[in-house]
Amino acid sequence: MAAFATVAQYEARAAVTLPEGSARRSQVEAYLDDASALMRRKIPTGYTPEADTLVAICVAVVRRAVANGGGYRQRTIGQYSETLSEDGGLYLTDDEIADLQPPDTTDPDADAAYTIGLLDGGGWSPDPACYGRRLL
């Protein structure tokens, strides 16, 4: 199956240029395929998310993997130390998984308590079905 995003879409969002035939371009192509496979597992059967959403999520997953391929949280070289804000590797965040699910169309107040008002017409009225009958 085709990836949800192309290398050109990745380049536009990551502000990079990946030369044809380069090892980095091949790696990004493979990551786009892998990210798309992970995403397909989270999309319910019969539901198709918007195409723009699929592209955005696919590129975001790949950018995380490229930026921090080793999955480091912190690294130190001599006196220089860096703390990374995101884990590395290919994974979907909870928000990304939620974006791959169909919107919840249930009424948010469906299980809420409610009150029914009763109307009193002001007295007794005879049943029209009984007009003209005599009781014995």
N, CA, C and O of each residue as an XYZ file, in Angstrom:
544
protein
N       0.837     -1.177      0.000
C       0.000      0.000      0.000
C       0.886      1.247      0.000
O       2.010      1.239      0.501
N       0.360      2.272     -0.556
C       1.112      3.527     -0.644
C       1.117      4.242      0.706
O       0.198      4.102      1.513
N       2.167      5.000      0.920
C       2.277      5.797      2.144
C       1.270      6.938      2.101
O       0.870      7.384      1.025
N       0.866      7.403      3.263
C      -0.084      8.508      3.352
C       0.545      9.844      2.974
O      -0.174     10.799      2.680
N       1.878      9.929      2.975
C       2.569     11.169      2.619
C       3.726     10.839      1.680
O       4.251      9.726      1.687
N       4.106     11.813      0.882
C       5.218     11.645     -0.043
C       6.463     12.313      0.523
O       6.397     13.076      1.487
N       7.589     12.011     -0.092
C       8.836     12.646      0.330
C       8.752     14.150      0.091
O       9.269     14.934      0.888
N       8.105     14.558     -0.998
C       7.951     15.998     -1.279
C       7.143     16.688     -0.181
O       7.474     17.806      0.214
N       6.091     16.040      0.315
C       5.306     16.620      1.408
C       6.137     16.679      2.692
O       6.032     17.636      3.458
N       6.953     15.668      2.920
C       7.852     15.681      4.073
C       8.839     16.840      3.950
O       9.041     17.585      4.908
N       9.452     16.994      2.781
C      10.429     18.060      2.565
C       9.809     19.437      2.813
O      10.431     20.300      3.432
N       8.591     19.634      2.330
C       7.931     20.933      2.506
C       7.684     21.236      3.979
O       7.847     22.378      4.409
N       7.296     20.242      4.747
C       6.974     20.468      6.156
C       8.209     20.499      7.053
O       8.217     21.171      8.084
N       9.251     19.771      6.657
C      10.466     19.733      7.461
C      11.486     20.782      7.019
O      12.528     20.941      7.656
N      11.195     21.494      5.940
C      12.092     22.522      5.395
C      13.477     21.951      5.099
O      14.499     22.532      5.468
N      13.487     20.800      4.423
C      14.740     20.164      4.019
C      14.645     19.777      2.551
O      13.556     19.711      1.981
N      15.792     19.526      1.955
C      15.853     19.005      0.598
C      16.625     17.700      0.643
O      17.759     17.657      1.121
N      16.012     16.639      0.148
C      16.638     15.321      0.150
C      16.973     14.957     -1.295
O      16.069     14.674     -2.081
N      18.247     14.961     -1.656
C      18.638     14.676     -3.036
C      18.206     13.281     -3.477
O      18.208     12.338     -2.687
N      17.834     13.167     -4.758
C      17.457     11.871     -5.327
C      18.594     10.877     -5.135
O      19.757     11.214     -5.355
N      18.270      9.675     -4.734
C      19.263      8.622     -4.595
C      20.063      8.666     -3.301
O      20.912      7.804     -3.076
N      19.810      9.651     -2.452
C      20.577      9.736     -1.204
C      20.054      8.723     -0.184
O      18.905      8.284     -0.231
N      20.944      8.377      0.730
C      20.570      7.428      1.779
C      19.479      8.012      2.682
O      18.583      7.292      3.122
N      19.558      9.305      2.953
C      18.555      9.954      3.819
C      17.179      9.916      3.156
O      16.177      9.681      3.831
N      17.119     10.145      1.838
C      15.838     10.107      1.119
C      15.233      8.700      1.189
O      14.033      8.544      1.413
N      16.069      7.690      0.996
C      15.592      6.303      1.081
C      15.081      5.995      2.482
O      14.081      5.296      2.649
N      15.775      6.520      3.486
C      15.353      6.294      4.867
C      13.998      6.953      5.123
O      13.122      6.349      5.742
N      13.821      8.189      4.651
C      12.544      8.887      4.845
C      11.423      8.151      4.122
O      10.323      8.033      4.662
N      11.676      7.649      2.904
C      10.662      6.876      2.180
C      10.246      5.645      2.981
O       9.059      5.333      3.079
N      11.231      4.948      3.556
C      10.924      3.767      4.366
C      10.153      4.150      5.623
O       9.207      3.462      6.004
N      10.551      5.243      6.268
C       9.832      5.713      7.451
C       8.389      6.097      7.120
O       7.483      5.822      7.908
N       8.166      6.724      5.973
C       6.807      7.096      5.570
C       5.947      5.845      5.390
O       4.781      5.830      5.786
N       6.514      4.803      4.798
C       5.783      3.532      4.652
C       5.486      2.921      6.015
O       4.374      2.458      6.267
N       6.493      2.920      6.899
C       6.313      2.337      8.234
C       5.282      3.111      9.051
O       4.431      2.513      9.710
N       5.358      4.437      9.007
C       4.402      5.265      9.744
C       2.985      5.029      9.234
O       2.040      4.963     10.021
N       2.840      4.903      7.927
C       1.517      4.646      7.345
C       0.965      3.300      7.798
O      -0.232      3.170      8.052
N       1.838      2.297      7.899
C       1.402      0.985      8.384
C       0.924      1.070      9.831
O      -0.090      0.469     10.187
N       1.656      1.819     10.670
C       1.219      2.009     12.058
C      -0.125      2.720     12.115
O      -0.988      2.361     12.915
N      -0.299      3.712     11.278
C      -1.548      4.478     11.268
C      -2.717      3.612     10.823
O      -3.807      3.719     11.386
N      -2.511      2.751      9.818
C      -3.595      1.892      9.317
C      -4.140      0.984     10.418
O      -5.327      0.658     10.431
N      -3.270      0.580     11.337
C      -3.711     -0.284     12.444
C      -4.667      0.433     13.394
O      -5.438     -0.219     14.098
N      -4.627      1.761     13.425
C      -5.450      2.537     14.353
C      -6.720      3.093     13.709
O      -7.568      3.654     14.403
N      -6.860      2.946     12.391
C      -8.042      3.458     11.697
C      -9.098      2.353     11.663
O      -8.830      1.262     11.160
N     -10.290      2.620     12.192
C     -11.334      1.591     12.194
C     -11.763      1.209     10.776
O     -11.753      2.040      9.867
N     -12.135     -0.041     10.606
C     -12.605     -0.542      9.321
C     -13.823      0.261      8.872
O     -14.754      0.486      9.645
N     -13.802      0.682      7.632
C     -14.927      1.425      7.063
C     -14.852      2.921      7.264
O     -15.695      3.648      6.739
N     -13.877      3.404      8.000
C     -13.741      4.845      8.225
C     -12.522      5.348      7.473
O     -11.477      4.696      7.466
N     -12.654      6.512      6.836
C     -11.537      7.128      6.123
C     -11.340      8.540      6.657
O     -12.172      9.413      6.412
N     -10.241      8.779      7.388
C      -9.962     10.142      7.861
C      -9.676     11.069      6.676
O      -9.418     10.607      5.565
N      -9.724     12.365      6.924
C      -9.437     13.334      5.876
C      -7.998     13.154      5.393
O      -7.105     12.838      6.180
N      -7.785     13.356      4.103
C      -6.459     13.171      3.504
C      -5.421     14.096      4.130
O      -4.287     13.678      4.366
N      -5.790     15.340      4.402
C      -4.849     16.288      5.005
C      -4.417     15.839      6.401
O      -3.268     16.039      6.794
N      -5.329     15.240      7.139
C      -5.012     14.733      8.471
C      -4.018     13.583      8.372
O      -3.075     13.498      9.159
N      -4.232     12.699      7.402
C      -3.322     11.570      7.218
C      -1.911     12.041      6.880
O      -0.930     11.511      7.402
N      -1.815     13.037      6.006
C      -0.501     13.569      5.635
C       0.178     14.193      6.849
O       1.348     13.921      7.114
N      -0.549     15.025      7.583
C       0.024     15.724      8.737
C       0.543     14.743      9.789
O       1.643     14.919     10.312
N      -0.238     13.720     10.097
C       0.174     12.754     11.109
C       1.361     11.935     10.614
O       2.310     11.710     11.365
N       1.322     11.494      9.378
C       2.405     10.684      8.825
C       3.730     11.449      8.856
O       4.756     10.903      9.262
N       3.705     12.699      8.432
C       4.927     13.511      8.437
C       5.411     13.757      9.867
O       6.614     13.711     10.124
N       4.490     14.018     10.804
C       4.881     14.266     12.196
C       5.571     13.043     12.801
O       6.562     13.177     13.519
N       5.048     11.856     12.513
C       5.649     10.624     13.027
C       7.062     10.462     12.476
O       7.984     10.123     13.217
N       7.232     10.703     11.180
C       8.547     10.540     10.555
C       9.526     11.601     11.043
O      10.700     11.304     11.262
N       9.061     12.819     11.213
C       9.957     13.881     11.706
C      10.511     13.536     13.086
O      11.685     13.781     13.361
N       9.672     12.969     13.957
C      10.146     12.551     15.284
C      11.238     11.500     15.161
O      12.253     11.556     15.854
N      11.014     10.531     14.260
C      11.984      9.452     14.094
C      13.296      9.965     13.511
O      14.368      9.524     13.926
N      13.229     10.885     12.561
C      14.437     11.419     11.936
C      15.189     12.323     12.913
O      16.417     12.275     12.982
N      14.468     13.134     13.656
C      15.105     14.084     14.575
C      15.807     13.385     15.733
O      16.826     13.862     16.233
N      15.257     12.262     16.150
C      15.819     11.563     17.310
C      15.766     10.060     17.050
O      15.069      9.320     17.744
N      16.506      9.631     16.051
C      16.473      8.232     15.640
C      16.886      7.247     16.718
O      16.420      6.108     16.724
N      17.746      7.665     17.623
C      18.207      6.775     18.681
C      17.275      6.691     19.864
O      17.449      5.827     20.724
N      16.288      7.566     19.930
C      15.343      7.556     21.042
C      15.906      8.104     22.331
O      15.469      7.720     23.417
N      16.871      8.997     22.223
C      17.508      9.560     23.420
C      16.620     10.596     24.094
O      15.907     11.341     23.422
N      16.663     10.642     25.405
C      15.973     11.683     26.167
C      16.955     12.790     26.549
O      16.568     13.947     26.716
N      18.239     12.417     26.684
C      19.262     13.393     27.043
C      20.604     12.871     26.549
O      20.849     11.665     26.536
N      21.464     13.793     26.144
C      22.810     13.399     25.752
C      23.794     14.452     26.223
O      23.483     15.642     26.272
N      24.986     13.993     26.569
C      26.031     14.882     27.078
C      27.329     14.586     26.340
O      27.736     13.432     26.210
N      27.968     15.642     25.860
C      29.288     15.530     25.233
C      30.164     16.565     25.926
O      29.985     17.767     25.726
N      31.097     16.109     26.729
C      31.949     17.023     27.481
C      31.111     17.851     28.435
O      30.377     17.308     29.261
N      31.221     19.153     28.320
C      30.440     20.057     29.170
C      29.087     20.402     28.572
O      28.264     21.043     29.226
N      28.851     19.985     27.348
C      27.601     20.293     26.660
C      26.569     19.207     26.958
O      26.859     18.018     26.829
N      25.366     19.617     27.356
C      24.287     18.678     27.647
C      23.026     19.138     26.933
O      22.746     20.334     26.854
N      22.277     18.189     26.419
C      21.049     18.510     25.685
C      19.937     17.572     26.144
O      20.133     16.359     26.229
N      18.791     18.130     26.432
C      17.609     17.345     26.771
C      16.638     17.444     25.610
O      16.288     18.542     25.176
N      16.206     16.307     25.111
C      15.311     16.269     23.954
C      13.867     16.223     24.430
O      13.549     15.569     25.423
N      13.012     16.913     23.723
C      11.624     17.032     24.167
C      10.755     15.849     23.763
O       9.685     15.650     24.337
N      11.189     15.066     22.795
C      10.356     13.962     22.327
C      11.160     12.678     22.273
O      12.369     12.691     22.041
N      10.465     11.562     22.491
C      11.099     10.265     22.316
C      11.373     10.064     20.833
O      10.737     10.692     19.986
N      12.301      9.206     20.528
C      12.584      8.893     19.132
C      11.818      7.660     18.702
O      11.038      7.095     19.469
N      12.047      7.256     17.483
C      11.383      6.075     16.961
C      10.033      6.406     16.361
O       9.566      7.543     16.425
N       9.425      5.408     15.786
C       8.118      5.573     15.157
C       7.028      5.212     16.156
O       6.956      4.076     16.623
N       6.193      6.170     16.478
C       5.070      5.920     17.377
C       4.010      6.984     17.118
O       4.297      8.040     16.556
N       2.799      6.694     17.529
C       1.678      7.630     17.425
C       1.344      8.129     18.824
O       1.288      7.345     19.771
N       1.124      9.420     18.951
C       0.701      9.975     20.233
C      -0.787      9.695     20.431
O      -1.481      9.315     19.488
N      -1.269      9.880     21.640
C      -2.701      9.690     21.915
C      -3.550     10.636     21.078
O      -4.611     10.246     20.590
N      -3.099     11.875     20.905
C      -3.850     12.844     20.100
C      -3.901     12.417     18.634
O      -4.927     12.582     17.974
N      -2.802     11.872     18.128
C      -2.781     11.419     16.735
C      -3.716     10.232     16.541
O      -4.417     10.147     15.533
N      -3.728      9.320     17.500
C      -4.645      8.178     17.419
C      -6.087      8.671     17.445
O      -6.927      8.170     16.698
N      -6.379      9.643     18.296
C      -7.740     10.192     18.368
C      -8.136     10.840     17.037
O      -9.295     10.764     16.631
N      -7.175     11.475     16.360
C      -7.464     12.106     15.066
C      -7.729     11.076     13.972
O      -8.324     11.410     12.948
N      -7.302      9.840     14.168
C      -7.541      8.775     13.190
C      -8.871      8.061     13.432
O      -9.257      7.194     12.648
N      -9.559      8.410     14.489
C     -10.835      7.789     14.836
C     -11.987      8.640     14.319
O     -11.832      9.851     14.156
N     -13.141      8.030     14.058
C     -14.297      8.830     13.633
C     -14.741      9.756     14.761
O     -14.566      9.443     15.938
N     -15.314     10.892     14.394
C     -15.784     11.815     15.434
C     -16.931     11.189     16.224
O     -17.724     10.417     15.687
N     -17.002     11.532     17.491
C     -18.061     11.031     18.363
C     -19.325     11.834     18.079
O     -19.392     13.028     18.370
N     -20.324     11.169     17.509
C     -21.554     11.867     17.134
C     -22.684     11.648     18.129
O     -23.816     12.059     17.876
N     -22.394     11.009     19.250
C     -23.449     10.813     20.233
C     -23.760     12.139     20.920
O     -22.909     13.024     21.017
N     -24.966     12.250     21.381
C     -25.398     13.453     22.081
C     -24.676     13.506     23.426
O     -24.799     12.573     24.220
N     -23.925     14.573     23.699
C     -23.182     14.627     24.967
C     -24.092     14.645     26.188
O     -23.652     14.334     27.294
N     -25.366     15.008     25.994
C     -26.298     15.052     27.113
C     -27.198     13.818     27.156
O     -28.185     13.797     27.891
N     -26.862     12.788     26.371
C     -27.732     11.618     26.275
C     -27.894     10.901     27.612
O     -28.956     10.336     27.876
N     -26.890     10.910     28.443
C     -26.995     10.211     29.714
C     -27.253     11.167     30.878
O     -27.159     10.773     32.041
N     -27.573     12.409     30.568
C     -27.796     13.403     31.612
C     -29.228     13.270     32.162
O     -30.122     12.782     31.470
N     -29.427     13.700     33.384
C     -30.753     13.710     33.993
C     -31.576     14.833     33.372
O     -31.030     15.856     32.959
N     -32.865     14.641     33.308
C     -33.734     15.665     32.740
C     -35.079     15.635     33.456
O     -35.382     14.690     34.185
N     -35.865     16.655     33.248
C     -37.162     16.786     33.891
C     -38.232     16.919     32.814
O     -38.029     17.588     31.800
N     -39.362     16.280     33.045
C     -40.496     16.404     32.142
C     -41.565     17.197     32.874
O     -41.980     16.821     33.970
N     -42.011     18.285     32.279
C     -43.071     19.092     32.890
C     -44.435     18.522     32.539
O     -44.673     18.151     31.390
N     -45.339     18.448     33.522
C     -46.696     17.949     33.292
C     -47.646     19.129     33.163
O     -47.501     20.132     33.862
N     -48.597     19.007     32.283
C     -49.550     20.087     32.050
C     -50.906     19.665     32.602
O     -51.427     18.609     32.243
N     -51.463     20.474     33.456
C     -52.783     20.222     34.014
C     -53.762     21.098     33.259
O     -53.640     22.323     33.269
N     -54.747     20.469     32.593
C     -55.718     21.200     31.787
C     -56.779     21.920     32.606
O     -57.617     22.612     32.027
N     -56.779     21.787     33.909
C     -57.710     22.532     34.740
C     -58.956     21.772     35.116
O     -59.932     22.405     35.521
N     -58.991     20.515     35.014
C     -60.166     19.784     35.462
C     -60.412     18.531     34.651
O     -59.612     18.117     33.812
N     -61.589     17.937     34.954
C     -61.943     16.694     34.304
C     -62.658     16.996     33.016
O     -63.450     17.935     32.934
N     -62.371     16.180     31.990
C     -63.133     16.301     30.748
C     -63.608     14.905     30.373
O     -62.875     13.929     30.531
N     -64.831     14.813     29.878
C     -65.387     13.498     29.566
C     -64.698     12.873     28.348
O     -64.156     13.572     27.491
N     -64.733     11.559     28.299
C     -64.162     10.827     27.176
C     -65.153     10.875     26.023
O     -66.287     10.427     26.195
N     -64.784     11.393     24.861
C     -65.732     11.504     23.740
C     -66.233     10.155     23.264
O     -67.292     10.091     22.639
N     -65.529      9.095     23.529
C     -65.979      7.773     23.095
C     -67.199      7.315     23.883
O     -67.890      6.390     23.455
N     -67.478      7.931     25.009
C     -68.585      7.512     25.852
C     -69.853      8.336     25.607
O     -70.875      8.045     26.228
N     -69.839      9.330     24.751
C     -71.026     10.168     24.510
C     -72.174      9.317     23.976
O     -71.984      8.482     23.091
N     -73.306      9.527     24.496
C     -74.509      8.850     24.038
C     -74.688      7.448     24.628
O     -75.647      6.769     24.260
N     -73.865      7.011     25.470
C     -73.998      5.686     26.077
C     -74.698      5.827     27.420
O     -74.592      6.847     28.101
N     -75.371      4.836     27.755
C     -76.014      4.812     29.056
C     -75.395      3.723     29.903
O     -75.094      2.631     29.422
N     -75.220      4.024     31.109
C     -74.711      3.038     32.027
C     -75.892      2.350     32.686
O     -76.822      3.032     33.117
N     -75.895      1.080     32.777
C     -76.980      0.328     33.389
C     -76.720      0.023     34.810
O     -77.548     -0.609     35.467
